[in-house]
């Protein structure tokens, strides 16, 4: 079967841009020949594949005409949305935060569900591999909530667990020693607001970035609290953290259970908490997979390869 589709000039330019990245993704994922000449797309292949390809391109046309930027990953998002009967525009039109013209939106169906869960629930767990946007989206939502005065402060924390290098070998006082562990959180913050404003918030205590050990004994009211790298918490630390929750606060816990830096005999609080709190109202667990990785395509393949290896060898952590 062969079909021809005329697309607007701006759509043709997007499809042909970035080294034919979008067209390449279409050909790879849809399994039919797709050629672009001028503003005319030609589809050639099995009937079902051609119909599906046309449907995806029509969604791309709508996105470009609505002002959305598209890339190779957009094709995956549209296909996943179609598979799961989701509204494609509902995903891309959900602007979590906007800074200096950069719009932060969900990029996959699961990211959209994660964003919706954080808005709806008091406690949300985002669990999955690196590159799925767990921490980045949570911080963007926190900054948005602070801007809209839904909360009075943001608290970001992670366990300062070494991955091969000891804290004691690093120079400086305690804060200087833990700074490398907090740095990814600072990077995400600097991506969502101007440095001067961020520094002012930090000086006033409106935004706090601190190791998990600093949370003990506190009650955190009117706060948006994010625990990152939660796979490196012990069950006792996880319980301690979750019981810091105060009135008017929201908690997001993120982690990747395939990248645990704890000793093998030490149980992970993130693995254990799923069986303990999974049925409680107001708490939601969102599970990401390699398909939600929005970094380089090769990262998806690396994540999936390690997942298969751990399953085949039985080396996956179970506690």
C-alpha positions as CSV (number, residue, x, y, z in Angstrom):
1,X,0.0,0.0,0.0
2,X,1.2,3.5,-0.8
3,X,-0.2,6.7,0.6
4,X,0.7,10.4,0.0
5,X,0.2,13.1,2.6
6,X,0.8,16.8,2.1
7,X,2.0,18.6,5.2
8,X,2.4,22.3,6.0
9,X,5.8,23.8,5.2
10,X,6.7,24.3,8.9
11,X,5.9,20.6,9.6
12,X,8.1,19.5,6.6
13,X,10.9,21.7,8.0
14,X,10.6,20.0,11.5
15,X,10.6,16.5,10.0
16,X,13.6,17.2,7.8
17,X,15.5,19.0,10.6
18,X,18.1,17.6,13.0
19,X,19.6,15.2,10.5
20,X,16.2,13.6,9.7
21,X,16.0,12.5,13.3
22,X,12.2,12.5,13.4
23,X,11.9,10.8,10.0
24,X,14.4,8.2,11.1
25,X,12.4,7.5,14.3
26,X,9.2,7.2,12.2
27,X,10.9,4.7,9.9
28,X,12.4,2.7,12.8
29,X,9.3,2.5,15.0
30,X,6.6,2.2,12.2
31,X,8.3,-0.3,10.0
32,X,7.4,1.2,6.6
33,X,9.2,3.3,4.1
34,X,8.7,7.1,4.6
35,X,10.1,9.6,2.2
36,X,9.8,13.4,2.3
37,X,10.1,15.5,-0.9
38,X,9.2,19.2,-0.5
39,X,6.2,19.1,1.7
40,X,4.9,15.8,0.5
41,X,5.3,12.6,2.5
42,X,5.0,9.2,0.9
43,X,4.3,6.1,2.9
44,X,5.0,2.7,1.5
45,X,4.4,-0.7,3.2
46,X,1.8,-3.0,4.8
47,X,-1.7,-1.5,5.0
48,X,-1.7,-1.4,8.9
49,X,1.7,0.1,9.1
50,X,0.9,2.8,6.6
51,X,-2.4,3.7,8.4
52,X,-0.5,3.9,11.8
53,X,2.2,6.0,10.3
54,X,-0.3,8.5,8.8
55,X,-2.0,8.8,12.2
56,X,1.3,9.6,13.9
57,X,2.2,12.2,11.4
58,X,-1.2,13.8,11.7
59,X,-0.6,14.1,15.4
60,X,2.8,15.6,14.7
61,X,1.2,18.1,12.4
62,X,-1.2,19.2,15.2
63,X,1.6,19.5,17.7
64,X,3.8,21.7,15.4
65,X,0.8,23.9,14.5
66,X,0.1,24.4,18.2
67,X,3.7,25.6,18.7
68,X,5.2,22.5,20.2
69,X,8.8,21.5,19.5
70,X,9.1,17.9,18.2
71,X,12.0,15.5,18.2
72,X,12.7,11.8,17.7
73,X,11.3,11.1,21.2
74,X,8.0,12.7,20.3
75,X,7.3,9.7,18.0
76,X,7.6,7.3,20.9
77,X,5.3,9.4,23.0
78,X,2.6,9.6,20.3
79,X,2.8,5.8,19.7
80,X,2.6,5.0,23.4
81,X,-0.3,7.4,23.8
82,X,-2.1,5.8,20.9
83,X,-1.4,2.3,22.4
84,X,-2.8,3.3,25.8
85,X,-5.7,5.4,24.4
86,X,-4.3,8.6,25.9
87,X,-4.8,12.1,24.6
88,X,-1.5,13.2,22.9
89,X,-2.3,16.9,23.2
90,X,-3.1,16.4,26.9
91,X,0.5,15.3,27.5
92,X,2.3,18.0,25.6
93,X,-0.1,20.8,26.6
94,X,0.5,20.2,30.3
95,X,3.1,22.9,31.0
96,X,4.5,22.1,34.5
97,X,6.8,25.2,34.6
98,X,8.1,27.8,32.2
99,X,11.4,29.6,32.6
100,X,13.0,32.0,30.1
101,X,10.9,30.7,27.3
102,X,11.7,27.0,28.1
103,X,8.5,25.0,28.7
104,X,8.8,21.9,31.0
105,X,6.2,19.4,30.0
106,X,5.8,15.6,30.3
107,X,7.5,13.7,27.5
108,X,5.8,10.3,27.9
109,X,2.5,8.9,29.0
110,X,4.0,7.7,32.3
111,X,5.6,11.2,33.0
112,X,2.1,12.7,32.5
113,X,0.7,10.2,35.1
114,X,3.5,11.0,37.4
115,X,2.8,14.8,37.2
116,X,-0.9,14.1,37.8
117,X,-0.2,11.9,40.8
118,X,2.0,14.6,42.4
119,X,-0.7,17.2,42.0
120,X,-3.4,14.9,43.3
121,X,-1.7,12.9,46.1
122,X,0.0,14.0,49.4
123,X,2.8,11.4,48.9
124,X,4.0,10.2,45.5
125,X,6.8,7.7,44.8
126,X,8.5,7.9,41.4
127,X,10.5,4.7,40.8
128,X,12.4,3.9,37.7
129,X,15.7,4.1,35.8
130,X,17.9,7.2,35.3
131,X,16.8,9.7,32.7
132,X,13.1,9.3,33.2
133,X,12.6,12.8,34.6
134,X,11.6,11.7,38.1
135,X,13.6,14.4,40.0
136,X,13.5,17.1,37.3
137,X,9.7,17.1,37.0
138,X,9.3,16.9,40.8
139,X,11.5,20.0,41.2
140,X,9.7,21.8,38.4
141,X,6.4,21.1,40.2
142,X,7.8,22.3,43.5
143,X,9.0,25.6,42.0
144,X,5.6,26.0,40.4
145,X,3.9,25.4,43.7
146,X,6.1,27.9,45.5
147,X,5.5,30.5,42.8
148,X,1.7,30.0,43.2
149,X,2.0,30.2,47.0
150,X,0.6,26.7,47.4
151,X,3.6,26.0,49.7
152,X,5.8,28.3,51.7
153,X,9.1,26.5,51.1
154,X,10.9,23.7,49.2
155,X,13.0,21.1,50.9
156,X,15.2,18.8,48.8
157,X,17.1,16.0,50.4
158,X,19.1,12.8,49.5
159,X,21.0,10.3,51.6
160,X,24.7,11.0,51.5
161,X,25.7,7.5,50.5
162,X,29.1,7.0,49.0
163,X,29.5,5.2,45.6
164,X,33.1,4.3,45.9
165,X,34.5,7.5,47.5
166,X,34.5,8.2,51.2
167,X,33.1,11.5,52.6
168,X,36.1,11.7,54.9
169,X,38.5,12.0,52.0
170,X,36.8,15.2,50.8
171,X,38.1,18.6,52.0
172,X,36.1,21.1,54.1
173,X,33.5,21.1,56.8
174,X,30.3,18.9,56.8
175,X,28.4,21.1,54.3
176,X,31.4,21.2,51.9
177,X,31.7,17.4,52.2
178,X,28.0,16.7,51.3
179,X,27.9,19.4,48.5
180,X,28.9,16.9,45.7
181,X,25.9,14.7,46.8
182,X,23.5,17.6,46.6
183,X,24.9,19.0,43.3
184,X,22.4,17.3,41.0
185,X,19.6,18.9,42.9
186,X,21.2,22.4,42.6
187,X,21.6,21.8,38.9
188,X,17.9,21.1,38.4
189,X,17.0,24.2,40.5
190,X,19.3,26.4,38.4
191,X,17.5,25.1,35.3
192,X,14.1,26.3,36.7
193,X,14.9,29.8,38.0
194,X,17.4,32.6,37.8
195,X,20.5,32.2,40.0
196,X,20.0,35.4,41.9
197,X,16.5,34.5,42.9
198,X,17.5,31.0,43.8
199,X,20.4,32.2,46.0
200,X,18.1,34.6,47.7
201,X,15.6,31.8,48.4
202,X,18.4,29.6,49.8
203,X,19.7,32.4,52.0
204,X,16.2,33.0,53.5
205,X,15.6,29.3,53.9
206,X,12.7,29.3,51.5
207,X,14.6,26.6,49.6
208,X,16.7,24.1,51.5
209,X,19.0,21.5,50.1
210,X,20.3,19.2,52.8
211,X,21.3,15.6,53.5
212,X,18.7,13.2,54.8
213,X,20.3,13.0,58.2
214,X,19.4,16.7,58.7
215,X,15.7,15.8,58.6
216,X,15.6,13.9,61.8
217,X,13.5,15.4,64.6
218,X,11.8,18.0,62.3
219,X,8.1,18.5,61.4
220,X,7.8,20.0,58.0
221,X,4.6,22.1,57.5
222,X,3.6,24.0,54.4
223,X,6.4,22.5,52.4
224,X,7.1,20.7,49.1
225,X,9.5,18.0,50.1
226,X,11.5,15.8,47.7
227,X,13.6,12.8,48.7
228,X,15.9,11.9,45.8
229,X,18.0,8.7,45.4
230,X,15.7,7.0,47.9
231,X,17.0,3.6,47.0
232,X,19.9,4.4,49.2
233,X,17.8,4.8,52.4
234,X,17.5,2.1,55.0
235,X,13.9,1.1,56.1
236,X,14.5,3.1,59.3
237,X,15.5,6.2,57.4
238,X,12.5,5.9,55.0
239,X,10.2,5.7,58.0
240,X,11.9,8.7,59.7
241,X,11.6,10.8,56.5
242,X,7.9,10.0,55.8
243,X,6.9,10.8,59.4
244,X,8.4,14.3,58.9
245,X,5.2,15.2,56.9
246,X,3.4,18.1,58.3
247,X,0.1,20.0,57.6
248,X,-0.2,21.6,54.1
249,X,2.8,19.7,52.8
250,X,3.4,17.4,49.8
251,X,6.1,14.7,49.6
252,X,7.7,13.2,46.5
253,X,10.1,10.3,46.8
254,X,12.2,9.3,43.8
255,X,14.7,6.5,43.2
256,X,16.0,3.6,41.1
257,X,16.0,0.2,42.7
258,X,18.6,-1.0,40.2
259,X,21.2,1.4,41.4
260,X,21.5,0.8,45.1
261,X,24.8,1.8,46.7
262,X,24.0,0.2,50.1
263,X,26.0,-2.8,51.3
264,X,24.4,-6.1,49.9
265,X,23.2,-7.1,53.4
266,X,21.5,-3.8,54.0
267,X,17.8,-3.6,53.0
268,X,16.6,-0.7,50.9
269,X,13.8,1.4,52.3
270,X,12.5,2.1,48.8
271,X,12.0,-1.6,48.0
272,X,10.4,-2.3,51.4
273,X,8.1,0.7,51.4
274,X,6.2,-0.5,48.4
275,X,4.8,-3.5,50.2
276,X,4.0,-1.5,53.4
277,X,2.3,1.6,52.0
278,X,1.0,0.4,48.6
279,X,-2.6,0.3,49.6
280,X,-2.9,3.5,51.6
281,X,-5.1,6.3,50.2
282,X,-3.3,9.5,49.4
283,X,-0.1,7.6,48.5
284,X,0.6,6.7,44.9
285,X,3.5,4.7,43.3
286,X,4.4,5.5,39.7
287,X,6.7,2.9,38.0
288,X,8.8,4.1,35.1
289,X,10.5,1.8,32.6
290,X,13.3,2.1,30.0
291,X,10.6,3.4,27.5
292,X,10.3,6.6,29.6
293,X,14.0,7.5,29.4
294,X,14.2,10.9,27.7
295,X,18.0,11.1,27.4
296,X,20.0,9.7,24.4
297,X,18.3,6.7,22.8
298,X,21.4,4.6,23.7
299,X,20.5,5.2,27.4
300,X,17.2,3.4,26.9
301,X,19.1,0.4,25.4
302,X,21.7,0.4,28.2
303,X,18.9,0.5,30.9
304,X,17.1,-2.4,29.2
305,X,20.2,-4.5,28.8
306,X,21.1,-4.2,32.5
307,X,17.5,-5.0,33.4
308,X,17.6,-8.2,31.3
309,X,21.0,-9.2,32.7
310,X,19.9,-8.9,36.3
311,X,16.7,-10.9,35.5
312,X,18.7,-13.6,33.7
313,X,21.4,-13.9,36.4
314,X,19.1,-13.4,39.4
315,X,21.2,-10.5,40.7
316,X,18.4,-8.0,41.1
317,X,18.0,-6.6,44.7
318,X,14.9,-7.9,46.4
319,X,15.3,-6.1,49.8
